[in-house]
Amino acid sequence: VQLQASGGGLVQPGGSLRLSCAASGSVSDINIMGWFRQAPGKQRDLVASITRDRVTYYADFMKGRSTISRNNAVNTVYLQMNSLRPEDMAFYYCAADPRAYFSSGHYWGQGTQVTVSS
């Protein structure tokens, strides 16, 4: 499975971004898809996820400010992020797994940088 992320960039505080991640390859193996993020010197955190049955999860720091969605027909997951804050600035990685949770062997995409700055 290959994951191609896009949609990162520079946004002012309070602004919005929409991240996309398209899966290719053995996509029928995929159940859960989602996004992690990592800022310099910090641990990698799960931001949001969605299963094939559209069961969603949001980290507390993103609840109410983001929406994760998925188009199974084109094997793509989207993360709409609103009211972005400087502390949201990080490298955002797309991930996928055949299970309904992220196991140690899940697939990773190359990621996209999100910069929140005025």
C-alpha atoms as an extended CHARMM CRD file, in Angstrom:
* protein
*
       118  EXT
         1         1  VAL       CA              0.0000000000        0.0000000000        0.0000000000  PROA      1               0.0000000000
         2         2  GLN       CA              1.2640000000        3.4690000000       -0.9190000000  PROA      2               0.0000000000
         3         3  LEU       CA             -0.1060000000        6.6350000000        0.6510000000  PROA      3               0.0000000000
         4         4  GLN       CA              0.2370000000       10.0160000000       -1.0640000000  PROA      4               0.0000000000
         5         5  ALA       CA             -0.4720000000       13.0240000000        1.1310000000  PROA      5               0.0000000000
         6         6  SER       CA             -1.1430000000       16.5620000000       -0.0260000000  PROA      6               0.0000000000
         7         7  GLY       CA             -2.7210000000       19.8050000000        1.1100000000  PROA      7               0.0000000000
         8         8  GLY       CA             -0.2790000000       21.1300000000        3.6740000000  PROA      8               0.0000000000
         9         9  GLY       CA              1.1240000000       24.6280000000        3.5480000000  PROA      9               0.0000000000
        10        10  LEU       CA              1.2990000000       27.9740000000        5.2840000000  PROA      10              0.0000000000
        11        11  VAL       CA             -1.7970000000       29.3630000000        6.9590000000  PROA      11              0.0000000000
        12        12  GLN       CA             -2.4080000000       32.1980000000        9.3720000000  PROA      12              0.0000000000
        13        13  PRO       CA             -3.6970000000       31.5010000000       12.8830000000  PROA      13              0.0000000000
        14        14  GLY       CA             -7.4200000000       30.9580000000       12.7100000000  PROA      14              0.0000000000
        15        15  GLY       CA             -7.2010000000       29.7380000000        9.1480000000  PROA      15              0.0000000000
        16        16  SER       CA             -8.1250000000       26.4080000000        7.5900000000  PROA      16              0.0000000000
        17        17  LEU       CA             -6.4480000000       23.6530000000        5.6310000000  PROA      17              0.0000000000
        18        18  ARG       CA             -7.6740000000       20.4700000000        4.0360000000  PROA      18              0.0000000000
        19        19  LEU       CA             -5.3000000000       17.5300000000        3.9100000000  PROA      19              0.0000000000
        20        20  SER       CA             -5.8220000000       14.6550000000        1.4970000000  PROA      20              0.0000000000
        21        21  CYS       CA             -4.2980000000       11.2140000000        1.4240000000  PROA      21              0.0000000000
        22        22  ALA       CA             -4.7990000000        8.8850000000       -1.5040000000  PROA      22              0.0000000000
        23        23  ALA       CA             -4.0710000000        5.1880000000       -1.1380000000  PROA      23              0.0000000000
        24        24  SER       CA             -2.9380000000        2.9410000000       -3.9490000000  PROA      24              0.0000000000
        25        25  GLY       CA             -1.8120000000       -0.6370000000       -4.2720000000  PROA      25              0.0000000000
        26        26  SER       CA             -3.5540000000       -3.2920000000       -2.2000000000  PROA      26              0.0000000000
        27        27  VAL       CA             -6.2690000000       -0.8920000000       -1.0880000000  PROA      27              0.0000000000
        28        28  SER       CA             -8.7460000000       -3.6650000000       -0.3880000000  PROA      28              0.0000000000
        29        29  ASP       CA             -6.5380000000       -4.4730000000        2.6070000000  PROA      29              0.0000000000
        30        30  ILE       CA             -7.1680000000       -1.0970000000        4.2000000000  PROA      30              0.0000000000
        31        31  ASN       CA             -9.5900000000       -0.5930000000        7.0640000000  PROA      31              0.0000000000
        32        32  ILE       CA             -8.5570000000        2.3450000000        9.2160000000  PROA      32              0.0000000000
        33        33  MET       CA             -7.0120000000        5.5050000000        7.7470000000  PROA      33              0.0000000000
        34        34  GLY       CA             -5.9390000000        8.6130000000        9.5370000000  PROA      34              0.0000000000
        35        35  TRP       CA             -3.4130000000       11.2810000000       10.3260000000  PROA      35              0.0000000000
        36        36  PHE       CA             -0.5890000000       11.5780000000       12.8130000000  PROA      36              0.0000000000
        37        37  ARG       CA              1.4820000000       14.6640000000       13.4230000000  PROA      37              0.0000000000
        38        38  GLN       CA              4.9100000000       15.3720000000       14.8020000000  PROA      38              0.0000000000
        39        39  ALA       CA              6.5230000000       18.6660000000       15.6690000000  PROA      39              0.0000000000
        40        40  PRO       CA             10.2920000000       19.0380000000       16.1580000000  PROA      40              0.0000000000
        41        41  GLY       CA             11.3420000000       17.6010000000       19.5080000000  PROA      41              0.0000000000
        42        42  LYS       CA              7.9120000000       16.1880000000       20.2470000000  PROA      42              0.0000000000
        43        43  GLN       CA              6.3380000000       12.7720000000       20.0320000000  PROA      43              0.0000000000
        44        44  ARG       CA              4.1750000000       11.6640000000       17.1620000000  PROA      44              0.0000000000
        45        45  ASP       CA              0.4960000000       11.9780000000       18.0330000000  PROA      45              0.0000000000
        46        46  LEU       CA             -2.6010000000       10.5480000000       16.4070000000  PROA      46              0.0000000000
        47        47  VAL       CA             -4.7280000000       13.4480000000       15.1910000000  PROA      47              0.0000000000
        48        48  ALA       CA             -7.7950000000       11.7350000000       13.7600000000  PROA      48              0.0000000000
        49        49  SER       CA             -8.8130000000        8.4500000000       12.1930000000  PROA      49              0.0000000000
        50        50  ILE       CA            -11.7010000000        6.8530000000       10.3770000000  PROA      50              0.0000000000
        51        51  THR       CA            -12.4640000000        3.2130000000        9.7280000000  PROA      51              0.0000000000
        52        52  ARG       CA            -13.9470000000        1.7130000000        6.6120000000  PROA      52              0.0000000000
        53        53  ASP       CA            -17.3170000000        1.8100000000        8.3870000000  PROA      53              0.0000000000
        54        54  ARG       CA            -16.7130000000        5.5160000000        9.1270000000  PROA      54              0.0000000000
        55        55  VAL       CA            -16.1660000000        5.1870000000       12.8370000000  PROA      55              0.0000000000
        56        56  THR       CA            -14.1700000000        8.2850000000       13.6880000000  PROA      56              0.0000000000
        57        57  TYR       CA            -11.7270000000        9.2970000000       16.3760000000  PROA      57              0.0000000000
        58        58  TYR       CA            -10.3550000000       12.7530000000       17.1770000000  PROA      58              0.0000000000
        59        59  ALA       CA             -7.5760000000       13.6860000000       19.5420000000  PROA      59              0.0000000000
        60        60  ASP       CA             -8.7170000000       16.0640000000       22.2380000000  PROA      60              0.0000000000
        61        61  PHE       CA             -6.5800000000       18.8470000000       20.7840000000  PROA      61              0.0000000000
        62        62  MET       CA             -8.4930000000       18.6070000000       17.4820000000  PROA      62              0.0000000000
        63        63  LYS       CA            -12.0490000000       17.9730000000       18.6520000000  PROA      63              0.0000000000
        64        64  GLY       CA            -14.4460000000       20.6150000000       17.4180000000  PROA      64              0.0000000000
        65        65  ARG       CA            -11.9000000000       22.0550000000       14.9910000000  PROA      65              0.0000000000
        66        66  SER       CA            -11.5270000000       19.2750000000       12.4660000000  PROA      66              0.0000000000
        67        67  THR       CA            -13.4800000000       16.7900000000       10.4140000000  PROA      67              0.0000000000
        68        68  ILE       CA            -12.1150000000       13.5780000000        8.9760000000  PROA      68              0.0000000000
        69        69  SER       CA            -13.8970000000       11.9990000000        6.0580000000  PROA      69              0.0000000000
        70        70  ARG       CA            -13.3000000000        9.2740000000        3.5570000000  PROA      70              0.0000000000
        71        71  ASN       CA            -14.2170000000        8.3820000000        0.0190000000  PROA      71              0.0000000000
        72        72  ASN       CA            -13.8320000000        4.6260000000       -0.3300000000  PROA      72              0.0000000000
        73        73  ALA       CA            -14.5320000000        4.8040000000       -4.0600000000  PROA      73              0.0000000000
        74        74  VAL       CA            -11.2570000000        6.6800000000       -4.6330000000  PROA      74              0.0000000000
        75        75  ASN       CA             -9.4650000000        5.3440000000       -1.5410000000  PROA      75              0.0000000000
        76        76  THR       CA             -8.8740000000        8.8050000000       -0.1580000000  PROA      76              0.0000000000
        77        77  VAL       CA             -9.1200000000       10.2350000000        3.3360000000  PROA      77              0.0000000000
        78        78  TYR       CA             -9.5050000000       13.9390000000        4.0410000000  PROA      78              0.0000000000
        79        79  LEU       CA             -8.8120000000       16.0300000000        7.1120000000  PROA      79              0.0000000000
        80        80  GLN       CA            -10.4390000000       19.4420000000        7.2380000000  PROA      80              0.0000000000
        81        81  MET       CA             -8.7750000000       21.5450000000        9.9220000000  PROA      81              0.0000000000
        82        82  ASN       CA            -10.2290000000       24.8510000000       11.0390000000  PROA      82              0.0000000000
        83        83  SER       CA             -9.2770000000       27.4900000000       13.5830000000  PROA      83              0.0000000000
        84        84  LEU       CA             -5.6590000000       26.4720000000       13.2690000000  PROA      84              0.0000000000
        85        85  ARG       CA             -3.2850000000       27.5310000000       16.0240000000  PROA      85              0.0000000000
        86        86  PRO       CA              0.4980000000       27.9490000000       16.0720000000  PROA      86              0.0000000000
        87        87  GLU       CA              0.7200000000       24.7850000000       18.1800000000  PROA      87              0.0000000000
        88        88  ASP       CA             -0.8530000000       22.8360000000       15.3100000000  PROA      88              0.0000000000
        89        89  MET       CA              2.2650000000       23.4450000000       13.2610000000  PROA      89              0.0000000000
        90        90  ALA       CA              3.8360000000       20.0480000000       12.5630000000  PROA      90              0.0000000000
        91        91  PHE       CA              4.5490000000       17.4520000000        9.9280000000  PROA      91              0.0000000000
        92        92  TYR       CA              1.3380000000       15.5690000000        9.2710000000  PROA      92              0.0000000000
        93        93  TYR       CA              1.5880000000       11.9250000000        8.2620000000  PROA      93              0.0000000000
        94        94  CYS       CA             -1.0840000000        9.8260000000        6.6320000000  PROA      94              0.0000000000
        95        95  ALA       CA             -1.4300000000        6.2630000000        7.8990000000  PROA      95              0.0000000000
        96        96  ALA       CA             -3.4890000000        3.1830000000        7.1230000000  PROA      96              0.0000000000
        97        97  ASP       CA             -3.9240000000       -0.3150000000        8.5070000000  PROA      97              0.0000000000
        98        98  PRO       CA             -5.8360000000       -3.4500000000        7.5930000000  PROA      98              0.0000000000
        99        99  ARG       CA             -7.2130000000       -3.5250000000       11.1300000000  PROA      99              0.0000000000
       100       100  ALA       CA             -9.7160000000       -1.1780000000       12.7290000000  PROA      100             0.0000000000
       101       101  TYR       CA             -6.8610000000        0.3210000000       14.7050000000  PROA      101             0.0000000000
       102       102  PHE       CA             -3.2670000000        1.3000000000       13.9960000000  PROA      102             0.0000000000
       103       103  SER       CA             -1.0420000000       -1.6300000000       14.7460000000  PROA      103             0.0000000000
       104       104  SER       CA              2.7350000000       -1.5440000000       14.8950000000  PROA      104             0.0000000000
       105       105  GLY       CA              2.8840000000       -2.6140000000       11.2790000000  PROA      105             0.0000000000
       106       106  HSD       CA              0.6440000000        0.0380000000        9.7630000000  PROA      106             0.0000000000
       107       107  TYR       CA              1.4090000000        1.8030000000        6.5000000000  PROA      107             0.0000000000
       108       108  TRP       CA              2.8620000000        5.3350000000        6.4160000000  PROA      108             0.0000000000
       109       109  GLY       CA              2.6950000000        8.0720000000        3.8230000000  PROA      109             0.0000000000
       110       110  GLN       CA              5.4270000000       10.6380000000        3.2360000000  PROA      110             0.0000000000
       111       111  GLY       CA              3.6300000000       13.4000000000        5.0930000000  PROA      111             0.0000000000
       112       112  THR       CA              2.9850000000       17.0610000000        4.5040000000  PROA      112             0.0000000000
       113       113  GLN       CA              4.1020000000       20.1530000000        6.4180000000  PROA      113             0.0000000000
       114       114  VAL       CA              1.5480000000       22.3870000000        8.0900000000  PROA      114             0.0000000000
       115       115  THR       CA              2.8480000000       25.8070000000        9.1100000000  PROA      115             0.0000000000
       116       116  VAL       CA              0.6670000000       28.1280000000       11.1630000000  PROA      116             0.0000000000
       117       117  SER       CA              2.1310000000       31.5830000000       11.3480000000  PROA      117             0.0000000000
       118       118  SER       CA              1.2230000000       35.1990000000       10.7860000000  PROA      118             0.0000000000
